[in-house]
Amino acid sequence: MAKGEFDLIEQFLPLTRGERGTFGLANDAAILSVREGYDLVASADMLVADVHFRNDDPPGAIAHKALAVNLSDLAAMGARPLGYLLTIAWPNLPEDSWLTEFINGFKKLQEHTDIYLLGGDTVSTKDTHLSLSVTVLGEVSKGRALERGSAREGDLIFLSGTLGDAGLGLDVLNGAVPTIDAESQEFLVERYRRPSPRVALGQVLANEGLASACLDVSDGLLADAGHIAVGSGLKGVIHWESLPLSGAAQCILDQAPDLWPRVAAGGDDYEFLFTVSPDLESSIAKLSGRLGLQLTQIGRMQQGSGVALLDRNGVELSAQVGGWRHF
């Protein structure tokens, strides 16, 4: 077991990949260069045990999620991630086996996205819950950053991947869904524990000027679509029948149709919700093939305010549910 703060720091050292600007975590700050013609993009999120992840989740999954949700925010602005800062408040020192798996969770995702640890801090806390704070830094070509409040009337609304898996995955862990096969259970739980930040998608949408507005679905589809609607001064109209569902999610809804609000308003999917001019619809279809990623048109922006979720007959579904809020 690590004997103190500096032992912990030493164990995190491999995550720097030996990059010169990290100084082997020996300095109080790191140096990061940004290329001419690019803007620096920064995003930070804090994750707390039993709020953002279950206290008994595998340590590798906890690390993955902490980094992934920050990469998702960065990617949703079209940025290429460069590196990250990590701050941890420990209720107690972890066992070496736990810490090794935890560090490997960061390592696997940072290798996949070609980033490295810049530095951070590690402290003890009298709280009983583990807390993680990640700040991720990236770059985007000047004038190309995607925003959430810049959709235009008539724009098509697209969603990446499938919806509702993470919320249902948490329900699986809590025993709050009908019995489904083990493979489907594992799929949904992994979608909750290990979200996939759509880094490549964000960069293409920004660099090729395909999206007029974009954000990631972290608080739930209806809540996050509302952010685009409010910011753009428009109304988002979404069709329930168009929402892309995984086979596992559909299996649950077939048995318990009353769980549909978990799909429409559940959070933690970290898929991209973005708007596109109708003239570029065919480009999105081609992009889906290029990336091997499902991109589904689910609605349209129009005059008005708020978000409407319509059934197959065009009748608005009365979902008395909203997205996740901390307060």
Secondary structure, 3 states (H helix, E strand, C coil): CCCCHHHHHHHHHHHHCCCHHHHHHCCCCCCCCCCCCEEEEEEEEEEEECCCECCCCCHHHHHHHHHHHHHHHHHCCCCEEEEEEEEEEECCCCCHHHHHHHHHHHHHHHHHHCCEEEEEEEEECCCCCCEEEEEEEEEEECCCCCCCCCCCCCCEEEEECCCCHHHHHHHHHCCCCCCCCHHHHHHHHHHHHCCCCCHHHHHHHHHCCCCCEEEECCCCHHHHHHHHHHHHCCEEEEEHHHCCCCHHHHHHHHHCHHHHHHHHHCCCCCCEEEEECHHHHHHHHHHHHHHCCCEEEEEEEECCCEEEEECCCCCECCCCCCCCCCC
